[in-house]
């Protein structure tokens, strides 16, 4: 300190041995910014930018500036809900076009009374004990789908995975959240329920609008108007679902309500906290809209990638099937948390799929103050920082040969002792996904039942595409054949 005070010239300060500096990134074009350097392949192009500029990059799309990182240390800081960062869905935030503060759990700002209330009431309905309560309904959902997949097999037809996984994932969520039967598997060509179709459309419109700059969302016509119309119709449908599903029976404390309620609407109507307070009626609809949408869109995308792994990576399907046989699982087995916990290869397979092909891409946080981050990066107040999950999970500095799909890496000491924040499929921190227990129970019930009954094979050559104008990463042209199994391997001797 004495040397600093006695210095007659400027004093240089370094952070982690680096000079304090602006966040680097491509220069871009006037008005357009970096849009043409990112889309249509934002996964590949962001990777190129990380390779060129380092672990924190700055891009501008049509006037909206964002900062993205593939560094777990920086992402942990952003996710921490501290004096420096919070979830504040301001103009440049990728969720701003569908911000609903009353939704609290996902589409609202952290520093609001609505978030505090909904975050007290809704998590118990999606916790581990509640998910065990939902297990029979989850299994019945996949078993009800068999008649459709059997018919497709009898026709010797290939089918596009994502649309059917969308119907499968949302069928379960419809029953468990809304108490509704979407009737997705009454026939091979049964259309998605209006609620499902509208929520999928909402996510596509949100991505389109947020990628075009904040000015675009304010237009009174085109996609912005369509988004507002879709939101209004979803609210109508949800209000109707709440009125039909609400039972109005006795009050129960949060944990008891989670175990006795027939669905989440029933839970929300009956649950009271230790002071006798309940979730206000005017705050019930929007959180349930979010729980419905988040519940099936992420799961359907993950299920699609899990099936992709069966047909793309040699040996995976055989190993999964063998594990089912070795644990005595057959057509009549009731899947539950205890049995699923014994399926160690299934667990590694799901983890590796979430590492390599995680559906979630853009969980964003907002800077509360001007600050200098580790590495000397200077960012301003209200900067939107996106921990880029795909690029964290595929960062060569964190993972050996990340492009290789290898479930056995999860048994290695390096992965077991990986840096904090290097594997975050459901984000992390106080605003991480509250539905992760439900999502994992769903996919770990659906996939074993499907693999035991069907042999999956790839039915279309060529690259598998994803839709860059959708809020999640999902395969759009993955066609498979699912043929009924007629024989199974013998049980491995102990």
NORCOR-V587952 format. One record per backbone hydrogen bond with DSSP energy under -1.0 kcal/mol. CO is the residue of the C=O (numbers start at 0). NH is the residue of the N-H. E is the energy in kcal/mol with one decimal. If there is no record, write none. Layout:
co=<CO;CO>
nh=<NH;NH>
e=<E;E>
This chain:
co=<0;1;14;17;20;23;28;29;31;31;32;33;34;34;39;40;41;42;43;44;45;46;47;48;49;54;56;58;59;60;63;65;66;67;68;70;71;72;73;74;83;84;85;85;86;87;89;92;94;95;99;100;102;106;109;111;112;113;114;116;117;121;122;126;127;128;129;133;134;135;136;137;138;139;144;145;146;147;148;149;150;151;152;158;159;160;161;162;163;164;165;166;167;168;169;170;171;172;173;175;176;186;192;193;194;195;196;197;198;199;200;201;202;203;204;205;206;208;214;215;221;222;223;224;225;226;227;228;229;230;231;232;233;234;235;236;237;238;239;240;241;251;252;253;254;255;256;262;263;264;265;266;269;272;276;279;280;283;284;285;286;287;288;289;290;291;292;295;296;297;298;299;300;301;302;303;304;305;306;307;308;312;314;315;316;317;318;319;320;321;322;323;324;329;335;336;338;339;341;342;343;344;345;346;347;348;349;350;351;352;358;362;364;365;366;370;372;375;376;378;379;382;383;384;385;386;387;388;391;394;394;400;405;406;407;408;411;412;414;418;423;425;428;434;435;436;437;438;439;441;441;442;444;445;446;447;448;449;452;454;456;464;477;478;479;480;482>
nh=<4;5;17;14;377;57;32;31;34;61;28;36;37;38;41;44;45;46;47;48;49;50;51;52;53;69;67;65;33;63;60;58;385;56;387;74;75;76;77;78;367;81;87;365;109;89;92;95;97;98;102;103;104;99;111;115;116;117;118;120;121;124;125;130;131;132;133;137;138;139;140;141;142;143;148;149;150;151;152;153;154;156;155;479;163;164;165;166;167;168;169;170;171;172;173;174;175;176;179;263;264;189;196;197;198;199;200;201;202;203;204;205;206;207;208;209;210;211;217;218;225;226;227;228;229;230;231;232;233;234;235;236;237;238;239;240;241;242;243;244;245;271;256;257;258;259;260;266;267;268;269;270;251;275;272;282;283;287;288;289;290;291;292;293;294;295;296;299;300;301;302;303;304;305;306;307;308;309;310;311;312;315;318;319;320;321;322;323;324;325;326;328;327;332;339;340;341;342;343;346;347;348;349;350;351;352;353;354;355;356;472;386;384;85;381;378;375;20;372;370;382;366;66;364;68;388;391;392;394;397;398;403;408;409;410;411;415;416;417;421;426;432;431;438;439;440;441;442;443;444;445;446;448;449;450;451;452;453;484;482;480;475;160;458;158;456;454>
e=<-2.7;-2.0;-2.0;-3.2;-2.5;-2.0;-2.4;-3.2;-1.3;-1.8;-2.2;-1.5;-1.4;-2.4;-1.2;-2.5;-2.1;-1.8;-1.9;-2.0;-2.6;-2.4;-1.8;-3.0;-2.1;-1.3;-2.2;-2.7;-4.6;-2.2;-2.7;-2.5;-3.5;-2.6;-2.4;-2.5;-2.4;-1.4;-2.0;-2.3;-3.3;-1.6;-1.1;-3.4;-2.2;-2.0;-1.9;-2.0;-1.7;-1.7;-2.1;-1.4;-2.9;-2.2;-2.3;-1.6;-2.3;-2.6;-2.5;-1.9;-2.6;-1.4;-2.0;-2.4;-1.8;-1.5;-1.3;-2.0;-2.4;-2.4;-1.8;-1.5;-2.3;-2.3;-1.8;-3.2;-1.6;-2.2;-1.8;-2.6;-2.0;-2.7;-1.3;-2.2;-1.0;-2.5;-2.8;-1.7;-2.3;-3.1;-2.1;-1.6;-1.5;-1.8;-2.9;-1.5;-2.4;-3.1;-2.7;-2.0;-1.4;-1.3;-2.7;-2.6;-2.1;-2.4;-2.2;-2.5;-2.0;-1.6;-2.7;-2.5;-1.8;-2.2;-2.8;-2.9;-1.7;-1.2;-1.1;-1.7;-2.4;-2.7;-1.9;-2.4;-2.5;-2.5;-2.1;-2.1;-2.4;-2.2;-1.7;-2.4;-2.6;-2.4;-2.1;-2.3;-2.6;-2.1;-1.7;-2.4;-2.2;-2.3;-3.0;-1.8;-1.0;-1.4;-2.4;-2.3;-2.9;-1.8;-1.3;-2.8;-2.4;-2.0;-2.8;-1.9;-1.5;-1.4;-2.0;-2.2;-2.7;-2.1;-2.7;-3.2;-1.4;-1.4;-2.3;-2.4;-1.7;-2.6;-3.0;-1.7;-1.9;-2.3;-2.1;-2.1;-2.2;-1.2;-1.5;-1.8;-1.9;-1.5;-2.0;-2.3;-2.5;-2.5;-2.0;-1.8;-2.4;-2.8;-1.1;-2.6;-1.9;-1.4;-2.8;-2.0;-1.4;-1.4;-1.8;-1.9;-2.0;-2.8;-2.6;-2.4;-2.7;-2.1;-2.5;-2.0;-2.8;-3.2;-2.8;-1.1;-3.0;-1.8;-2.7;-2.4;-1.8;-2.8;-3.2;-2.5;-1.6;-2.5;-3.0;-2.5;-2.2;-1.3;-2.1;-2.7;-1.3;-1.8;-2.2;-2.1;-1.9;-1.6;-1.8;-1.6;-2.3;-2.1;-1.5;-1.9;-2.1;-2.2;-1.9;-2.4;-2.4;-2.2;-2.4;-2.4;-2.3;-1.1;-3.1;-2.2;-1.5;-2.3;-2.9;-2.5;-1.4;-2.6;-2.6;-2.3;-2.5;-2.3;-3.1;-2.8;-2.3;-2.1;-2.8>
